[in-house]
């Protein structure tokens, strides 16, 4: 089987960077992406064998399409697409006026529409992966907030719920050449979540495993999905068992 290539959006830190490193360890060439952290992206690309880095604003449809064409021009193929890039907004669920239309539109542009644009643009290349010995693979990084009535805000949670349902719809529409799955993490220990004391206390006190996840633990789930030949249409809840309580 020819060496596979994976595009991982939002991959210069946190979960995305952990997935990139885990894929590289598994012998997958990675195409890194970010909107702003160019230096970090270029440094990580130099550190990983056969890696590349491309800056793109996924809220811009033309830039999102350019990202796919650049990856194909650089690597010659695309076998795995990981839609990890996403944005959030912290708004109390009861403050309906604060969750205005602009916030809904901005979150949906990045969390729902951008993955759709990337998938549509990459479809032909991903179908070609089957000819190289493995099905094409799409992994959407969602959130437990898209499964349970929780999350930083209602617009954010609703955008992740939409991504989860899109995952299932595409798993049917793109089979059998392309598999589509999602990972829905709960709290993950990243620089962004260091100040989330309420969430940390929630996981310590109520989650059966008593803690949030390390980015590498979410990366392990993504790698399992990339290496599977049979799983499709799954939304894997990775929240340390918090959903059970």
Order of alpha helices (4+ residues) and beta strands (2+ residues): beta-alpha-beta-alpha-beta-alpha-beta-alpha-alpha-beta-alpha-beta-beta-alpha-beta-alpha-beta
